[in-house]
Amino acid sequence: MISSTAGSVSPLLWTMSPASVESTWLIETPLLAVPRTCIRDAGRASASEERTPPLPDRSSRRLFMLVAGLLAVMAFVMASFSVHLLSALEQLGLPTVTILAIGMVIGPAQVVARLLEFSIARHLHPTWSARIGILLSLAGVLLFAPGIPWLAFVAAALYGAGNGIMTIARGTLPLTLFGAEGFGTRMGILARPMLLAQAAGPFVAALVLSGQGATTMILLMALLVAAALGASLRLPSNPKAEQSCSLDS
């Protein structure tokens, strides 16, 4: 629910100025800090109970690296778009008012996708949820490229929905594939490349945007998302494969 609240808050700040991205983080950060505090306190109480996961075999290690790479690539793209989408759309020739309205679509789309994930698609396998989220993100990124206003609204809705699904899948996917034992340690390891990608993404995207233009930046992001989609197709989505991964990890 915190992530849904944060998604609802974001559109309110898009109408202020392009600098509203920074304002969004100022408001969302305290909201996101609330569950983290609870999780940290709970983690201290149960830290002694969690056992270190056994060393994985080669196949499980490859699967883990595949998941880590997939999540890192998506984090790279999402961080880049969250910072540079306004500037990219402006370079494509869209009016400022239209750009701000397009930005306001992303937050509600994230919330709607998360609600649908919790209700209608809650029995869907996390691997398929991740594939759907990445596919929606890819469609959204590609539809930004033509610079057509009405198409950009559709793109924002699809991209926001994919983003919302992926925020859930990045937690449920490792849990399903590798099991609950050592989950905290495993998520900490997965978070490292994701944080590095989130830090590098806006910087690299800024270089491409200023040097090659908005279309090139958008197509580069689409290429990365397509690579993540290809990686997701290699993930197991059947109970026998999951059980094998859980036992080996």
Helices and strands as residue ranges (DSSP letters): H 2-14, H 20-46, H 58-91, H 96-118, H 126-144, H 149-178, H 183-212, H 214-232, H 239-248
